[in-house]
Amino acid sequence: MDFPQAPPRCIIFDLGDVLFAWSANTTTTIPTRKLKEILSTPIWHSYECGQITRDVCYELSARQFSFPASEIAEAFAQARDSLQSDHTIVSFLWELKKDPAIQVHAMSNVGKEDFEELATKLDWPLFDQVFTSAAAGMRKPELGFYRHVLEKIGIAGNQVVFIDDKEENVQAARALGIRGLIFGDSTVHTLRAMFESPVGKGWRYLFQNAKNCHSVTDSGVAFADNFAKLLILDLLRDQTLIDLSWGSRKTWNFFTGKTALVPGGFFPDDLDTTALALTVLRSPSAEIVSSVLDTMAEYVNDDGTFQVGYPAASAARATIISLNSTTDIF
């Protein structure tokens, strides 16, 4: 059974030409096209990776393009002064920051000195972390840079959405399972749809209540049960939403801890919950699996259905439980 994809738990934004715009038109003698050419050279890439300083970068670029280093420095200074944040995106990210289940990060190819100057222009508290090529020693679209970021944020790639204006950078992200979006006029609308649709809101509720999703009766009685958690894992395949592991147990109880709504307060381990646990959790040792299946086989009725509980005195049966148990055995 297929289920709608969960909204991301993390957004990673590029900076230049995404979160803020800038102009290459300056009052210097360096044409706009040449200024952008400098940005695409191996010399500039070395600067972005922290291998050379900005001054050295300007000197080497001056030799390659036959412009004075001071003129190149002035052109880029004017370009930095032209930076303007996209207020629509900034406002949207501040909205997301209100949800503690969502992380917001930036990832940029930027040299050390340029990044330090950007600190006066951007609202850095907007981001949980800012990952720069200068600090990582790698730049987009190198896959190692993306792996470095995923390791630091501790979130799987399929739970991350990455926004960049360059297609090669987005394709690199997608190669690691990250949901990549090429930045455009509809980007914020697309992101809102991810988070604010009914499905998105449902997932966000699960994220916000991860490992604490209790069942609630029509009369308002809340209780913790293993069965609901196992169903969540079975249907959504997201281990971070639950706090269950097989451990050393051989059978499972419907309830987690204290029994609720049962006269006398006792509820035995049951085949249904055990069968579901055996199906969806990481399998324990082969010996335990074999032992569990042998025990389950002892509670088959003459007509082939399974008893609900493990105690032999219980004669109750249910088709669903038979199905779950038979699924395990076969």
C-alpha positions as CSV (number, residue, x, y, z in Angstrom):
1,M,0.0,0.0,0.0
2,D,1.4,3.4,-1.0
3,F,1.0,6.4,1.3
4,P,1.5,10.1,0.5
5,Q,5.1,11.2,1.0
6,A,5.9,12.9,4.3
7,P,6.8,16.6,4.3
8,P,10.5,17.2,4.9
9,R,11.8,17.5,8.4
10,C,14.6,19.8,7.2
11,I,15.0,22.5,4.5
12,I,18.4,23.4,3.2
13,F,18.6,26.7,1.2
14,D,21.4,28.0,-1.0
15,L,22.3,31.6,-0.3
16,G,23.4,33.5,-3.4
17,D,20.6,33.9,-6.0
18,V,18.2,32.1,-3.8
19,L,17.9,33.6,-0.3
20,F,19.3,36.9,-1.6
21,A,19.9,38.5,-4.9
22,W,23.0,40.5,-6.0
23,S,24.1,42.6,-9.0
24,A,27.3,42.2,-11.1
25,N,26.8,45.7,-12.5
26,T,29.5,47.9,-11.0
27,T,31.1,51.2,-11.6
28,T,34.4,49.5,-12.3
29,T,35.9,48.7,-15.7
30,I,35.1,45.0,-15.3
31,P,32.1,44.1,-17.4
32,T,29.3,42.1,-15.8
33,R,30.0,39.0,-18.0
34,K,33.7,39.0,-17.0
35,L,32.9,39.3,-13.3
36,K,30.7,36.3,-13.6
37,E,33.4,34.4,-15.5
38,I,35.8,35.0,-12.6
39,L,33.3,33.2,-10.3
40,S,33.4,30.1,-12.5
41,T,37.2,29.6,-12.6
42,P,39.2,27.0,-10.7
43,I,40.9,29.9,-8.9
44,W,37.6,31.1,-7.4
45,H,36.6,27.5,-6.6
46,S,39.9,27.1,-4.6
47,Y,39.0,30.3,-2.7
48,E,35.5,28.9,-2.0
49,C,37.0,25.7,-0.6
50,G,39.3,27.6,1.7
51,Q,42.5,26.6,-0.1
52,I,43.6,30.2,-0.8
53,T,42.7,33.6,0.7
54,R,40.5,36.2,-1.0
55,D,43.5,38.5,-1.6
56,V,45.4,35.6,-3.3
57,C,42.3,34.8,-5.3
58,Y,42.1,38.4,-6.5
59,E,45.8,38.4,-7.5
60,L,45.6,35.2,-9.4
61,S,42.4,36.3,-11.1
62,A,44.1,39.6,-12.1
63,R,46.8,37.6,-13.9
64,Q,44.2,35.4,-15.7
65,F,41.8,38.2,-16.8
66,S,44.3,41.1,-17.2
67,F,42.5,43.4,-14.7
68,P,44.2,45.1,-11.8
69,A,43.7,43.1,-8.5
70,S,42.5,46.3,-6.9
71,E,39.8,46.7,-9.6
72,I,38.6,43.1,-9.1
73,A,38.5,43.7,-5.3
74,E,36.4,46.9,-5.8
75,A,34.0,45.2,-8.2
76,F,33.3,42.4,-5.8
77,A,33.0,44.8,-2.9
78,Q,30.3,46.7,-4.8
79,A,28.6,43.3,-5.7
80,R,28.5,42.4,-2.0
81,D,27.0,45.9,-1.2
82,S,24.2,45.1,-3.6
83,L,23.0,42.1,-1.8
84,Q,19.2,42.1,-1.0
85,S,17.4,39.4,0.9
86,D,14.2,37.9,-0.5
87,H,11.7,38.9,2.1
88,T,9.1,36.5,1.0
89,I,11.4,33.5,1.6
90,V,12.7,35.0,4.8
91,S,9.2,35.4,6.1
92,F,8.3,31.8,5.1
93,L,11.3,30.4,6.8
94,W,10.5,32.3,10.0
95,E,7.1,30.7,9.9
96,L,8.7,27.2,9.7
97,K,11.0,28.0,12.6
98,K,8.0,28.1,14.9
99,D,7.7,24.3,14.4
100,P,10.4,22.6,16.5
101,A,10.1,19.5,14.4
102,I,11.5,21.3,11.3
103,Q,15.2,22.2,10.9
104,V,16.2,25.1,8.6
105,H,19.8,25.2,7.3
106,A,21.8,27.0,4.7
107,M,24.5,25.5,2.4
108,S,26.6,27.7,0.2
109,N,29.7,27.9,-1.9
110,V,31.3,30.9,-0.4
111,G,34.8,31.9,0.7
112,K,35.7,32.5,4.3
113,E,36.2,36.3,4.0
114,D,33.0,36.8,2.0
115,F,31.0,34.8,4.5
116,E,32.3,36.8,7.4
117,E,31.1,40.0,5.6
118,L,27.7,38.4,4.9
119,A,27.1,38.2,8.7
120,T,26.1,41.9,8.7
121,K,23.5,41.4,5.9
122,L,21.6,38.2,6.8
123,D,19.4,37.2,9.7
124,W,21.6,34.3,10.8
125,P,19.3,33.2,13.7
126,L,17.0,32.1,11.0
127,F,19.2,29.0,10.5
128,D,19.9,26.2,12.8
129,Q,23.3,25.8,11.0
130,V,25.1,27.4,8.1
131,F,27.3,25.1,6.1
132,T,29.9,26.8,3.9
133,S,32.3,25.3,1.3
134,A,35.2,27.2,3.0
135,A,34.6,25.4,6.3
136,A,34.0,22.0,4.7
137,G,36.8,22.2,2.2
138,M,34.3,21.0,-0.5
139,R,31.9,22.8,-2.7
140,K,28.6,21.9,-4.5
141,P,28.0,19.8,-6.5
142,E,30.6,17.5,-4.8
143,L,28.7,14.6,-3.2
144,G,31.0,14.7,-0.3
145,F,29.8,18.1,0.7
146,Y,26.2,16.9,0.8
147,R,27.2,13.8,2.8
148,H,29.0,16.0,5.3
149,V,25.8,18.1,5.8
150,L,23.6,15.1,6.2
151,E,25.9,13.6,8.8
152,K,26.0,16.9,10.7
153,I,22.2,17.4,10.8
154,G,21.5,13.7,11.5
155,I,18.5,13.4,9.1
156,A,18.1,11.0,6.3
157,G,18.2,12.4,2.8
158,N,14.6,11.5,1.9
159,Q,13.5,13.7,4.8
160,V,15.4,16.7,3.5
161,V,14.4,19.2,0.8
162,F,17.3,21.2,-0.9
163,I,16.7,24.4,-2.8
164,D,19.4,25.8,-5.2
165,D,19.3,27.9,-8.4
166,K,21.8,25.6,-10.2
167,E,20.5,22.4,-11.7
168,E,23.8,20.5,-11.3
169,N,23.7,21.2,-7.5
170,V,20.1,20.0,-7.3
171,Q,20.9,16.8,-9.3
172,A,23.8,16.0,-7.0
173,A,21.4,16.3,-4.0
174,R,18.9,14.0,-5.7
175,A,21.7,11.4,-6.2
176,L,21.8,11.0,-2.4
177,G,18.0,10.7,-2.0
178,I,17.5,14.3,-1.1
179,R,14.4,16.0,-2.5
180,G,15.8,18.7,-4.7
181,L,14.0,21.8,-6.0
182,I,15.4,24.2,-8.6
183,F,14.7,27.7,-7.2
184,G,12.0,29.7,-9.1
185,D,9.0,31.8,-8.6
186,S,6.8,28.9,-7.5
187,T,9.3,27.6,-4.9
188,V,7.6,29.0,-1.8
189,H,4.2,27.9,-3.1
190,T,5.5,24.3,-3.6
191,L,7.0,24.3,-0.1
192,R,3.8,25.6,1.5
193,A,1.9,22.8,-0.2
194,M,4.3,20.2,1.3
195,F,3.7,21.5,4.8
196,E,0.2,22.8,4.9
197,S,-1.8,20.1,3.0
198,P,-3.9,17.8,5.2
199,V,-1.4,15.1,4.7
200,G,1.5,17.4,5.6
201,K,-0.3,18.5,8.8
202,G,-0.9,14.9,9.7
203,W,2.8,14.0,9.3
204,R,3.8,17.1,11.2
205,Y,1.6,16.0,14.1
206,L,3.4,12.6,14.1
207,F,6.8,14.3,14.0
208,Q,5.9,16.6,16.8
209,N,4.6,13.7,18.9
210,A,7.3,11.2,17.8
211,K,7.7,8.3,20.3
212,N,4.7,9.7,22.3
213,C,1.7,8.8,20.1
214,H,-0.9,7.4,22.5
215,S,-4.3,5.9,21.6
216,V,-7.4,7.8,22.7
217,T,-10.9,6.3,23.2
218,D,-14.1,8.1,22.1
219,S,-14.6,9.0,25.8
220,G,-11.2,10.7,26.0
221,V,-9.3,7.9,27.8
222,A,-5.6,8.0,26.6
223,F,-3.3,5.0,27.0
224,A,0.0,3.8,25.6
225,D,-0.1,0.7,23.5
226,N,2.4,-1.3,21.5
227,F,-0.1,-2.1,18.8
228,A,-0.7,1.4,17.6
229,K,3.1,2.1,17.5
230,L,3.7,-1.0,15.5
231,L,0.9,0.0,13.0
232,I,2.5,3.4,12.6
233,L,5.8,1.7,11.7
234,D,4.2,-0.8,9.5
235,L,2.3,1.8,7.5
236,L,4.7,4.7,7.4
237,R,8.1,2.9,7.7
238,D,9.7,5.7,9.8
239,Q,11.6,4.2,12.7
240,T,12.1,7.7,14.3
241,L,8.3,7.9,15.1
242,I,8.3,5.1,17.6
243,D,10.4,3.9,20.6
244,L,10.1,0.1,20.2
245,S,12.7,-2.6,19.7
246,W,12.5,-6.3,20.0
247,G,15.0,-6.7,22.8
248,S,15.0,-10.1,24.5
249,R,11.2,-10.6,24.6
250,K,9.6,-13.5,22.9
251,T,6.0,-12.4,23.0
252,W,4.3,-9.0,22.9
253,N,1.5,-7.4,24.8
254,F,-1.1,-5.0,23.3
255,F,-0.4,-2.5,26.0
256,T,2.8,-0.6,26.8
257,G,3.3,-0.7,30.6
258,K,0.0,-0.3,32.6
259,T,-3.1,-2.1,31.3
260,A,-6.1,0.2,30.7
261,L,-9.8,-0.4,30.2
262,V,-9.6,-4.0,31.2
263,P,-11.5,-5.3,34.2
264,G,-9.0,-6.7,36.7
265,G,-6.1,-4.9,35.1
266,F,-4.7,-8.0,33.4
267,F,-4.2,-8.5,29.7
268,P,-2.1,-11.4,28.4
269,D,0.4,-11.2,25.6
270,D,-1.4,-11.8,22.4
271,L,-0.7,-13.3,19.0
272,D,-1.8,-10.3,17.0
273,T,0.6,-7.8,18.6
274,T,3.4,-10.5,18.5
275,A,2.8,-11.2,14.9
276,L,2.8,-7.5,14.0
277,A,6.0,-7.0,15.9
278,L,7.7,-9.9,14.2
279,T,6.6,-8.5,10.8
280,V,7.6,-4.8,11.1
281,L,10.5,-4.7,13.6
282,R,14.1,-5.6,12.8
283,S,14.2,-9.3,13.3
284,P,16.0,-10.7,16.3
285,S,18.1,-13.8,16.2
286,A,17.0,-16.7,14.1
287,E,16.6,-18.8,17.2
288,I,14.2,-16.3,18.7
289,V,12.2,-16.1,15.5
290,S,12.0,-19.8,15.4
291,S,10.9,-20.0,19.0
292,V,8.2,-17.4,18.6
293,L,6.8,-19.1,15.5
294,D,6.8,-22.5,17.3
295,T,4.9,-20.9,20.2
296,M,2.4,-19.3,17.9
297,A,1.8,-22.6,16.2
298,E,0.7,-24.1,19.6
299,Y,-2.4,-21.8,19.6
300,V,-4.0,-22.9,16.3
301,N,-7.6,-24.0,16.6
302,D,-8.9,-27.1,14.8
303,D,-10.5,-24.9,12.1
304,G,-7.1,-23.3,11.3
305,T,-7.8,-20.0,13.1
306,F,-5.5,-18.6,15.8
307,Q,-6.4,-17.9,19.4
308,V,-6.3,-14.3,20.4
309,G,-4.2,-14.7,23.6
310,Y,-1.4,-17.0,24.5
311,P,-3.2,-18.6,27.5
312,A,-4.6,-21.9,26.2
313,A,-7.8,-21.4,28.2
314,S,-8.7,-18.6,25.9
315,A,-10.9,-19.8,23.1
316,A,-11.4,-16.4,21.5
317,R,-10.5,-16.1,17.8
318,A,-10.4,-13.5,15.1
319,T,-9.9,-13.6,11.4
320,I,-7.5,-10.6,11.4
321,I,-5.4,-12.2,14.0
322,S,-5.3,-15.4,12.0
323,L,-4.2,-13.4,9.0
324,N,-1.4,-11.6,10.8
325,S,-0.2,-14.8,12.4
326,T,-0.3,-16.8,9.1
327,T,1.6,-14.0,7.4
328,D,4.4,-14.5,9.9
329,I,4.5,-18.2,9.6
330,F,4.7,-18.1,5.8
